Amino acid sequence: MAYVNITGDTFNSIVDKGGVVLLDFWAEWCGPCKMFGPVFEAAAEKHPDVVFGKIDTEQEQELAAHFQIRSIPTLMAIKDGIIVFNQSGAMMAGQLEQLVQAVRDLDMDKVRADIAAQDQ
């Protein structure tokens, strides 16, 4: 599956489906975003079981503000509706591959238990 452009109107319907969602917060004027874009798009083609979504921070300022995006590119990983990774800066292809596998391998029961323990 190729990447999808995500807007404020489509965000919840995409994330609420569950599974792994990788989000690339970017802007047209951002040099590092332009360098990372092809890496992200190639990974989207390679991993059809993962949703790869691009969020244009200029067009989707409310989403960027909601997630407190301070610099771009920012890559965020969501698994089963829980943010499990959030980092600014471009990644190389190998790093992105490692991230995809690490998110796939996460034990979400343990993640939810850890979150519950932190909330107490």
C-alpha positions as CSV (number, residue, x, y, z in Angstrom):
1,M,0.0,0.0,0.0
2,A,1.3,3.4,-0.8
3,Y,1.2,6.2,1.7
4,V,-2.0,8.2,2.4
5,N,-2.3,11.9,3.0
6,I,-4.0,12.4,6.3
7,T,-6.1,15.3,7.3
8,G,-8.0,16.3,10.4
9,D,-11.1,14.8,8.8
10,T,-9.5,11.4,8.1
11,F,-7.2,11.0,11.1
12,N,-9.5,9.2,13.5
13,S,-10.9,6.8,10.9
14,I,-7.4,5.7,9.9
15,V,-5.9,5.4,13.4
16,D,-9.0,3.8,14.9
17,K,-8.7,0.8,12.6
18,G,-5.9,-0.5,14.8
19,G,-2.7,-2.1,13.7
20,V,0.5,-0.1,13.0
21,V,0.3,3.5,11.7
22,L,3.4,5.5,10.9
23,L,3.0,9.2,10.5
24,D,5.3,11.6,8.8
25,F,4.7,15.2,9.8
26,W,6.3,17.4,7.1
27,A,6.1,20.6,5.1
28,E,6.9,21.5,1.5
29,W,9.5,24.1,2.5
30,C,11.5,21.7,4.7
31,G,14.7,20.4,3.2
32,P,15.1,17.4,5.6
33,C,11.5,16.5,4.9
34,K,12.2,16.4,1.2
35,M,15.2,14.1,1.8
36,F,13.2,11.8,4.1
37,G,10.0,11.7,1.9
38,P,11.4,9.1,-0.6
39,V,12.6,6.9,2.2
40,F,9.2,7.0,3.9
41,E,7.4,6.3,0.6
42,A,9.7,3.4,-0.3
43,A,9.0,1.8,3.1
44,A,5.3,2.3,2.5
45,E,5.5,0.2,-0.7
46,K,7.6,-2.4,1.1
47,H,5.2,-2.9,4.1
48,P,1.6,-3.1,2.8
49,D,0.4,-4.3,6.3
50,V,1.4,-0.9,7.8
51,V,-0.5,2.4,7.2
52,F,2.0,5.1,6.2
53,G,0.4,8.5,6.5
54,K,1.8,11.9,5.6
55,I,0.6,15.0,7.4
56,D,1.4,18.4,5.9
57,T,1.9,20.6,8.9
58,E,1.2,23.7,6.8
59,Q,-2.2,22.4,5.7
60,E,-3.1,20.6,8.9
61,Q,-2.0,23.0,11.6
62,E,-4.6,21.8,14.1
63,L,-3.2,18.2,13.9
64,A,0.4,19.5,14.2
65,A,-0.6,21.6,17.3
66,H,-2.5,18.7,18.8
67,F,0.6,16.5,18.7
68,Q,2.8,19.4,19.7
69,I,5.0,19.2,16.6
70,R,7.8,21.6,17.2
71,S,10.2,20.5,14.4
72,I,9.9,18.6,11.2
73,P,10.2,16.0,9.9
74,T,8.7,14.2,12.9
75,L,7.9,10.5,12.7
76,M,5.3,9.1,15.0
77,A,4.3,5.4,15.3
78,I,0.9,4.4,16.6
79,K,0.0,0.8,17.4
80,D,-3.5,-0.2,18.3
81,G,-4.3,3.5,19.0
82,I,-1.4,4.1,21.3
83,I,1.5,6.3,20.4
84,V,4.6,4.1,20.9
85,F,7.3,6.3,19.1
86,N,7.7,10.0,18.5
87,Q,10.9,11.5,17.2
88,S,11.9,14.5,15.2
89,G,14.5,14.2,12.4
90,A,14.9,12.3,9.3
91,M,15.8,8.6,9.3
92,M,17.8,6.5,7.0
93,A,16.2,3.6,5.3
94,G,17.8,1.0,7.6
95,Q,16.7,2.9,10.7
96,L,13.1,3.1,9.4
97,E,13.1,-0.6,8.7
98,Q,14.3,-1.3,12.3
99,L,11.5,0.9,13.6
100,V,8.8,-0.8,11.6
101,Q,10.0,-4.2,13.0
102,A,10.3,-3.0,16.5
103,V,6.7,-1.6,16.5
104,R,5.4,-4.8,14.9
105,D,7.2,-6.8,17.7
106,L,5.7,-4.7,20.6
107,D,3.7,-6.7,23.1
108,M,0.7,-4.3,23.4
109,D,-0.6,-6.0,26.5
110,K,2.7,-5.1,28.2
111,V,2.5,-1.6,26.8
112,R,-1.0,-1.1,28.2
113,A,0.1,-2.6,31.6
114,D,3.0,-0.2,31.7
115,I,0.8,2.8,30.9
116,A,-1.7,1.7,33.6
117,A,1.1,1.4,36.1
118,Q,2.4,4.9,35.3
119,D,-1.1,6.3,35.7
120,Q,-1.4,5.1,39.3
